[in-house]
Amino acid sequence: MVTGATGNVGTSVVTALARDPEVGSVLGLARRRPKLWTEGVRWETVDLSEPASSGPLRDLLRGADAVVHLAWRFQPTHDPVVTWQSNVLGSIRVFEAAADAGVPALVHASSVGAYSPGPKEEPGVDEQWPTNGWPDAAYCREKAYLERVLDTFELRHPEIRVVRMRPGFLFKESAASEQRRIFAGRYVPGGLFRPDLLPFVPDLEGLRFQVLHTDDAAEAYRLAVLGDARGAFNLTADSVTDARQLAELFGARVVRVPRALVRTALAAAWQAHAVPASPHLFDAVLRLPVLDSTRAHEVLGWRPVHTAAEALTAFLKGVRQGAGEDTAPLAGKRVG
């Protein structure tokens, strides 16, 4: 069973699992039933933010060999109580239902956002780096809290194999419209992401992050479901992305910009409800550590197929074209 099966990661994970001959069937859960049809996948609707979802979850999980928990709400950023109810309390319901139903494996989508601030240089931090998040950002606070929940869950249920995936930023072409809406807003024209309209890329202190193609992340989830690995795994592509690499993608020049100036402008836009991405998440991104994915290579036997540049290029192409899929989260729409 895959929760959040209609989103960026979910659509890739259910496809990867359904294509594997070792997988007999895949059950995709989402708040809204998709038009998407994938052979070997059946769909059910469950709203994890509702306390009443616990019973249906237990019933749906009985007989499952593994649950992959991906469901997550990024918005509304102005009302963290709503995201807490869905992301934290909803996740706890999934964990408890898996234990009650006797599911032998739980694969949870954690994130680089769960990590405490750390070094920005390679080779990066391994999975032992503290996962206290950046407390001012709801996304990081929720991801870090669930790490503590799983610590307790593993002590109480040693019979369940628990895997925690901690990927960098995940991109693919068909999720670009959703990500534009989540971070920039639904009315920002995709055409603005053209090289000729971006003469420079701002070079901010701390602007070093890692990306990964979503399909590569899905392969890691597939390996985790079918194998016997436990514990946490960092997932990243081949290189660290910074202002210089972004400038190469856009054919632009790099211009040093004070971080305080950008944050002030973003905070004003967020307070005015002009953009959905909060300044608190901006603070967190500039503090995220660089990750070392050696454990995923050695234990899972996982290697990404796409480079970081290819993942970013796919995202930019999708934004410009309004790419999407036949699910409510990924519905494509070209603006401008």
C-alpha positions as CSV (number, residue, x, y, z in Angstrom):
1,M,0.0,0.0,0.0
2,V,1.2,3.5,-0.9
3,T,-0.2,6.6,0.8
4,G,0.0,9.9,-1.1
5,A,0.0,7.8,-4.2
6,T,-1.2,10.6,-6.5
7,G,1.6,13.1,-5.8
8,N,5.1,13.8,-7.2
9,V,6.7,10.8,-5.5
10,G,3.6,8.6,-5.2
11,T,2.9,8.4,-8.9
12,S,6.5,7.3,-9.6
13,V,6.5,4.8,-6.7
14,V,3.3,3.0,-7.7
15,T,4.6,2.8,-11.3
16,A,7.9,1.3,-10.2
17,L,6.2,-1.2,-7.9
18,A,3.5,-2.2,-10.4
19,R,6.2,-2.9,-13.1
20,D,8.1,-5.3,-10.8
21,P,7.2,-9.0,-11.3
22,E,7.8,-9.7,-7.6
23,V,4.9,-7.4,-6.7
24,G,1.5,-9.0,-6.9
25,S,-0.6,-5.8,-6.5
26,V,-0.4,-2.2,-5.4
27,L,-3.0,-0.3,-3.5
28,G,-2.8,3.5,-3.9
29,L,-4.4,5.7,-1.3
30,A,-5.2,9.4,-1.8
31,R,-7.7,12.0,-0.6
32,R,-9.1,12.3,-4.1
33,R,-9.5,9.4,-6.6
34,P,-7.3,10.0,-9.7
35,K,-8.3,9.5,-13.3
36,L,-4.8,8.0,-13.7
37,W,-4.9,4.3,-14.6
38,T,-1.8,2.1,-14.0
39,E,-2.0,-1.7,-14.6
40,G,-1.7,-3.6,-11.3
41,V,-2.7,-0.6,-9.2
42,R,-6.1,-0.1,-7.5
43,W,-7.2,3.1,-5.8
44,E,-9.0,3.9,-2.5
45,T,-9.7,7.3,-1.0
46,V,-8.8,8.1,2.6
47,D,-8.3,11.5,4.3
48,L,-5.6,10.9,6.9
49,S,-6.3,14.2,8.6
50,E,-9.6,12.7,9.8
51,P,-9.6,10.7,13.1
52,A,-12.2,8.4,11.5
53,S,-9.6,7.2,8.9
54,S,-7.9,4.9,11.5
55,G,-10.5,2.1,11.0
56,P,-10.5,2.1,7.2
57,L,-6.7,2.2,7.2
58,R,-6.5,-0.9,9.4
59,D,-9.0,-2.7,7.1
60,L,-7.1,-1.7,3.9
61,L,-3.7,-2.7,5.4
62,R,-4.7,-6.3,6.4
63,G,-2.7,-8.7,4.3
64,A,-0.3,-6.1,3.0
65,D,3.4,-6.9,2.9
66,A,4.5,-3.3,3.1
67,V,3.2,0.2,3.5
68,V,5.0,3.1,1.8
69,H,4.0,6.3,3.5
70,L,4.3,9.4,1.3
71,A,1.2,11.5,2.0
72,W,2.1,15.1,2.9
73,R,0.4,18.5,2.7
74,F,2.6,21.5,2.1
75,Q,-0.2,24.1,2.4
76,P,-1.7,26.2,3.9
77,T,1.6,27.6,5.2
78,H,-0.3,30.3,7.0
79,D,-2.2,27.7,9.1
80,P,0.3,25.1,10.5
81,V,-2.4,23.5,12.5
82,V,-4.0,22.2,9.3
83,T,-0.7,20.7,8.0
84,W,0.1,19.3,11.5
85,Q,-3.3,17.4,11.6
86,S,-2.6,15.9,8.2
87,N,1.1,15.4,8.2
88,V,1.9,14.5,11.8
89,L,-1.4,13.1,13.2
90,G,-2.2,11.5,9.9
91,S,1.2,9.8,9.8
92,I,0.8,8.5,13.3
93,R,-2.5,7.0,12.2
94,V,-0.8,5.2,9.4
95,F,2.0,3.9,11.7
96,E,-0.6,2.6,14.3
97,A,-2.8,1.0,11.6
98,A,0.2,-0.8,10.2
99,A,1.1,-2.2,13.6
100,D,-2.5,-3.2,14.3
101,A,-2.8,-4.9,10.9
102,G,0.5,-6.8,11.3
103,V,2.2,-5.2,8.3
104,P,5.8,-6.5,8.4
105,A,7.5,-3.4,6.7
106,L,7.0,0.3,6.9
107,V,8.8,2.7,4.5
108,H,8.4,6.3,5.5
109,A,9.2,9.4,3.5
110,S,11.3,11.6,5.7
111,S,13.4,14.3,4.2
112,V,16.6,16.3,4.2
113,G,14.4,18.9,5.9
114,A,14.4,16.6,9.0
115,Y,18.1,17.3,9.5
116,S,19.5,19.9,11.9
117,P,21.6,22.7,10.2
118,G,25.0,21.4,9.1
119,P,27.9,21.7,6.8
120,K,27.4,22.8,3.2
121,E,30.5,21.1,1.8
122,E,31.0,17.6,0.4
123,P,31.3,14.7,1.3
124,G,28.3,15.7,3.4
125,V,26.7,14.2,6.5
126,D,25.6,10.6,6.9
127,E,22.4,9.3,8.5
128,Q,23.7,9.8,12.0
129,W,23.5,13.6,11.8
130,P,20.9,15.0,14.3
131,T,17.4,15.2,13.0
132,N,16.0,18.1,14.9
133,G,15.1,20.1,11.8
134,W,14.8,23.9,11.6
135,P,12.1,24.6,14.3
136,D,10.8,27.8,12.7
137,A,9.7,26.0,9.5
138,A,6.6,23.9,9.8
139,Y,7.8,21.4,7.1
140,C,11.0,20.7,9.0
141,R,9.4,20.7,12.4
142,E,6.9,18.1,11.3
143,K,9.5,15.9,9.5
144,A,11.7,16.0,12.6
145,Y,8.8,15.3,15.0
146,L,8.0,12.1,13.0
147,E,11.6,11.0,13.3
148,R,11.0,10.9,17.1
149,V,7.7,9.2,16.7
150,L,9.4,6.5,14.6
151,D,12.2,6.1,17.2
152,T,9.5,5.1,19.8
153,F,7.6,3.1,17.2
154,E,10.6,0.9,16.5
155,L,11.1,0.3,20.2
156,R,7.5,-0.8,20.6
157,H,7.4,-2.8,17.4
158,P,10.7,-4.5,16.7
159,E,9.0,-7.0,14.6
160,I,8.3,-4.3,11.9
161,R,11.1,-3.4,9.5
162,V,11.2,0.4,9.4
163,V,12.9,2.3,6.6
164,R,13.3,6.1,6.6
165,M,14.0,7.8,3.3
166,R,15.7,11.2,3.5
167,P,16.0,12.6,-0.1
168,G,17.0,16.0,-1.3
169,F,14.7,18.0,-3.5
170,L,12.8,15.8,-5.9
171,F,11.9,16.9,-9.4
172,K,10.3,15.4,-12.5
173,E,8.7,17.0,-15.5
174,S,5.1,15.9,-14.8
175,A,5.2,17.3,-11.2
176,A,6.4,20.8,-12.3
177,S,3.0,22.4,-12.3
178,E,2.3,21.2,-8.8
179,Q,5.6,22.5,-7.5
180,R,5.1,25.8,-9.2
181,R,1.8,26.2,-7.4
182,I,3.2,25.0,-4.0
183,F,6.2,27.3,-3.9
184,A,5.6,30.2,-6.3
185,G,1.8,30.3,-6.5
186,R,-0.8,29.2,-9.1
187,Y,-0.7,32.5,-11.0
188,V,3.1,32.8,-11.7
189,P,3.6,32.2,-15.4
190,G,5.8,29.3,-16.3
191,G,7.2,31.4,-19.1
192,L,9.1,33.4,-16.6
193,F,11.4,30.5,-16.2
194,R,13.0,31.1,-19.6
195,P,16.8,31.9,-19.8
196,D,16.2,35.1,-21.7
197,L,14.0,36.5,-18.9
198,L,16.5,35.6,-16.1
199,P,19.6,37.7,-16.8
200,F,21.2,36.7,-13.5
201,V,21.0,34.1,-10.7
202,P,21.3,35.4,-7.1
203,D,24.2,34.0,-5.2
204,L,23.0,33.8,-1.6
205,E,25.0,32.7,1.4
206,G,24.1,29.1,2.1
207,L,22.5,28.5,-1.3
208,R,23.8,25.0,-1.8
209,F,21.4,22.1,-2.0
210,Q,20.9,18.7,-3.6
211,V,18.3,17.5,-6.0
212,L,17.3,14.1,-7.4
213,H,15.0,12.9,-10.1
214,T,11.8,11.6,-8.6
215,D,12.0,8.4,-10.6
216,D,15.4,7.7,-9.1
217,A,13.9,8.1,-5.6
218,A,11.1,5.8,-6.6
219,E,13.7,3.1,-7.4
220,A,15.1,3.4,-4.0
221,Y,11.7,2.9,-2.5
222,R,11.2,-0.2,-4.6
223,L,14.5,-1.6,-3.4
224,A,13.5,-0.9,0.2
225,V,10.1,-2.6,-0.2
226,L,11.5,-5.8,-1.7
227,G,14.7,-6.1,0.3
228,D,15.4,-6.5,4.0
229,A,17.1,-3.2,4.8
230,R,16.3,-1.2,7.9
231,G,17.1,2.3,9.0
232,A,17.6,5.7,7.3
233,F,18.9,6.4,3.8
234,N,20.1,9.7,2.3
235,L,19.1,10.0,-1.4
236,T,20.8,12.5,-3.6
237,A,22.1,12.8,-7.2
238,D,25.7,13.2,-8.3
239,S,26.5,16.8,-7.3
240,V,25.6,19.8,-5.1
241,T,23.6,22.5,-6.8
242,D,24.6,26.1,-6.3
243,A,24.2,29.5,-7.9
244,R,26.9,28.8,-10.5
245,Q,25.2,25.6,-11.7
246,L,21.8,27.3,-11.9
247,A,23.4,30.1,-13.9
248,E,24.8,27.5,-16.4
249,L,21.3,26.1,-16.8
250,F,19.9,29.5,-17.6
251,G,22.8,30.9,-19.5
252,A,22.9,33.7,-16.9
253,R,25.5,35.4,-14.8
254,V,25.9,35.1,-11.0
255,V,25.2,38.2,-8.9
256,R,25.9,38.3,-5.2
257,V,22.8,39.3,-3.3
258,P,22.4,39.9,0.5
259,R,20.4,37.2,2.1
260,A,18.6,39.6,4.3
261,L,17.3,41.5,1.3
262,V,15.8,38.4,-0.3
263,R,14.3,37.3,3.0
264,T,12.7,40.6,3.6
265,A,11.1,40.7,0.2
266,L,9.9,37.1,0.5
267,A,8.5,37.8,4.0
268,A,6.5,40.8,2.7
269,A,5.1,38.8,-0.2
270,W,4.2,35.9,2.1
271,Q,2.5,38.1,4.6
272,A,0.5,39.6,1.8
273,H,-0.5,36.1,0.6
274,A,1.2,36.9,-2.7
275,V,3.4,33.7,-2.6
276,P,2.7,30.5,-0.6
277,A,6.4,29.7,0.3
278,S,7.2,31.0,3.7
279,P,10.3,32.9,4.7
280,H,10.8,30.3,7.5
281,L,11.2,27.6,4.8
282,F,13.7,29.9,3.0
283,D,15.7,30.1,6.3
284,A,15.7,26.3,6.5
285,V,16.9,25.7,3.0
286,L,19.9,27.9,3.5
287,R,20.8,25.9,6.5
288,L,20.3,22.3,5.2
289,P,23.4,20.2,5.3
290,V,24.9,18.5,2.3
291,L,24.1,14.7,2.4
292,D,26.3,11.7,1.8
293,S,24.3,8.9,0.1
294,T,27.0,6.1,0.5
295,R,24.8,4.0,2.7
296,A,22.0,3.8,0.1
297,H,24.6,2.8,-2.5
298,E,26.1,0.1,-0.3
299,V,23.1,-1.3,1.5
300,L,20.3,-0.9,-1.0
301,G,22.4,-1.3,-4.1
302,W,20.9,2.0,-5.3
303,R,22.4,4.4,-7.9
304,P,20.6,7.3,-9.5
305,V,20.3,7.2,-13.3
306,H,19.7,10.9,-13.8
307,T,22.1,13.7,-12.9
308,A,21.1,16.7,-10.8
309,A,21.2,18.9,-13.9
310,E,18.9,16.5,-15.8
311,A,16.4,16.6,-12.9
312,L,16.4,20.4,-12.8
313,T,16.1,20.5,-16.6
314,A,13.1,18.2,-16.5
315,F,11.5,20.5,-13.9
316,L,12.1,23.7,-15.9
317,K,10.7,22.1,-19.0
318,G,7.6,21.0,-17.2
319,V,7.0,24.4,-15.7
320,R,7.3,26.2,-19.1
321,Q,4.9,23.7,-20.7
322,G,2.4,23.3,-17.8
323,A,3.1,19.6,-17.6
324,G,1.1,17.3,-15.3
325,E,-0.7,14.0,-14.8
326,D,-4.3,12.9,-14.3
327,T,-4.3,13.3,-10.6
328,A,-5.6,16.2,-8.5
329,P,-2.1,17.2,-7.1
330,L,-0.3,16.9,-10.4
331,A,-2.9,18.4,-12.8
332,G,-1.0,20.4,-15.4
333,K,-1.9,24.0,-16.3
334,R,0.1,26.4,-18.3
335,V,0.0,30.0,-17.0
336,G,1.1,32.8,-19.3
